[in-house]
Amino acid sequence: KKSFFMNPSPETAERERILSSLTNIVLLYVQAKLQEDQLILSEIIQKFDAGNKNYLTYDEFVSMVRSTGTKLTKAQIYGCIRSIDADNDGTIDVSEIENAMKETALMGVDGSPWKMYVDPAENVLCFHNFQTHEKIFDYQMKDEKLREITIADMYGEA
């Protein structure tokens, strides 16, 4: 397991928190699933909302997260629910997920398949292409790959 050379500075601590948040990483996978299936958020919630209640229960949220391919324990997913569930009613609705997803905008360029986060298992910065499922840890990065990511980000911004 790798570790950071230094603790984040006061200027970068918030960004570090966002990139390290397990909830934000899960929400990146949810966003990727939405794009892959060409759905909007309310449609994926309807897909897993067994009783058409306009919210997801704990088990329904677990099913939705598992459909994205993330490999989390139920305890980790429950932690995500607690951080997303703004009104603490034990359920997740569209507005709560939308609010929680705002931080994921800081994890990459909108329109680019490449996102970055601190991988919980490796504890290092991970560049993840959510279209090809390619992952590169910062210590593996080569100039050619960085150039590819930069170009994809530039096209994403256009």
C-alpha positions in Angstrom: 0.0 0.0 0.0 1.4 3.4 -1.1 1.2 6.5 1.1 1.4 10.2 0.4 4.7 11.9 1.0 3.1 14.7 2.9 -0.3 15.6 4.3 -2.3 17.9 2.1 -1.7 21.6 2.5 -4.6 23.8 3.7 -5.1 24.9 0.1 -5.5 21.4 -1.2 -7.2 19.7 1.8 -10.7 20.1 0.5 -9.8 18.7 -2.9 -8.0 15.8 -1.2 -11.2 15.1 0.9 -13.3 15.1 -2.3 -10.9 12.8 -4.2 -10.7 10.4 -1.2 -14.4 10.2 -0.5 -15.8 6.7 -1.0 -19.2 8.2 -1.6 -17.9 10.3 -4.4 -16.1 7.3 -6.0 -19.4 5.3 -5.8 -21.2 8.2 -7.4 -18.6 8.3 -10.3 -19.6 4.7 -11.0 -23.3 5.6 -10.9 -22.7 8.4 -13.3 -20.8 6.1 -15.6 -23.6 3.5 -15.5 -26.1 6.3 -16.4 -24.0 7.3 -19.4 -23.5 3.7 -20.5 -27.2 2.8 -20.3 -28.2 6.3 -21.6 -30.3 7.0 -18.6 -31.0 10.0 -16.5 -30.8 9.7 -12.7 -34.6 9.5 -12.1 -34.7 6.6 -14.6 -32.1 4.5 -12.8 -33.9 5.1 -9.5 -37.2 4.0 -11.1 -35.4 0.9 -12.3 -34.4 -0.1 -8.8 -37.4 1.4 -6.9 -39.5 -1.8 -6.4 -42.6 0.0 -5.1 -42.6 3.2 -7.2 -42.1 5.2 -4.0 -39.8 7.8 -5.7 -36.9 6.8 -3.4 -34.6 3.9 -2.8 -34.4 1.8 0.3 -31.1 0.6 1.7 -31.4 -2.8 -0.2 -32.5 -1.0 -3.4 -29.5 1.3 -3.2 -27.2 -1.6 -2.6 -28.6 -3.3 -5.8 -28.2 -0.1 -7.8 -24.6 0.3 -6.6 -23.8 -3.3 -7.3 -25.2 -2.9 -10.9 -22.4 -0.4 -11.6 -19.7 -3.0 -11.0 -18.3 -1.5 -7.8 -17.0 -4.1 -5.3 -18.0 -2.7 -1.9 -19.2 -4.4 1.2 -22.7 -3.7 2.5 -21.1 -1.7 5.4 -19.2 0.5 2.9 -22.4 1.1 0.9 -24.3 1.8 4.1 -21.7 4.5 4.8 -22.4 6.0 1.4 -26.1 6.0 2.2 -25.5 7.9 5.5 -23.5 10.5 3.7 -26.0 10.9 0.9 -29.2 10.8 3.0 -29.4 14.5 3.9 -32.7 14.2 5.8 -31.6 11.0 7.7 -34.8 9.1 6.9 -32.9 6.0 5.8 -33.9 6.4 2.1 -32.3 8.0 -0.9 -34.2 10.2 -3.3 -33.2 11.9 -6.6 -32.5 15.3 -5.0 -30.2 13.8 -2.4 -28.2 11.9 -5.0 -28.1 15.0 -7.3 -26.8 17.1 -4.4 -24.2 14.5 -3.4 -23.0 14.3 -7.1 -22.1 17.9 -7.2 -18.6 17.1 -5.7 -17.9 14.6 -8.5 -17.6 17.5 -10.9 -14.3 18.3 -9.3 -13.0 14.7 -10.0 -12.4 15.3 -13.7 -13.5 17.2 -16.8 -17.2 17.0 -17.7 -17.5 15.2 -21.0 -14.2 13.3 -20.6 -14.3 9.6 -19.7 -11.2 10.1 -17.5 -11.9 10.8 -13.8 -9.5 10.8 -10.9 -9.8 9.7 -7.3 -7.7 8.3 -4.5 -8.0 4.6 -4.7 -9.1 3.2 -1.3 -7.1 0.0 -1.7 -3.9 1.6 -3.0 -4.2 5.0 -1.3 -2.8 6.7 -4.4 -4.2 8.8 -7.1 -6.0 6.7 -9.7 -6.9 7.9 -13.2 -9.9 5.9 -14.4 -11.4 5.8 -17.8 -15.1 4.9 -17.1 -15.7 4.0 -20.8 -12.9 1.5 -21.3 -12.5 0.7 -17.5 -8.8 1.3 -17.7 -7.2 2.4 -14.5 -3.7 3.9 -14.0 -2.2 4.7 -10.7 -0.1 7.9 -10.5 3.1 5.9 -10.0 2.4 4.0 -13.2 1.8 7.1 -15.3 3.8 7.5 -18.5 4.0 10.7 -20.6 2.2 9.1 -23.5 -0.8 8.1 -21.3 -0.9 11.6 -19.6 -0.9 13.2 -23.1 -3.9 10.9 -24.0 -5.8 11.9 -20.8 -5.1 15.6 -21.4 -6.4 15.4 -25.0 -9.5 13.6 -23.8 -10.0 16.3 -21.2 -9.6 19.0 -23.8 -12.2 17.3 -26.1 -14.5 16.9 -23.1 -14.3 20.7 -22.4 -15.1 21.6 -26.0 
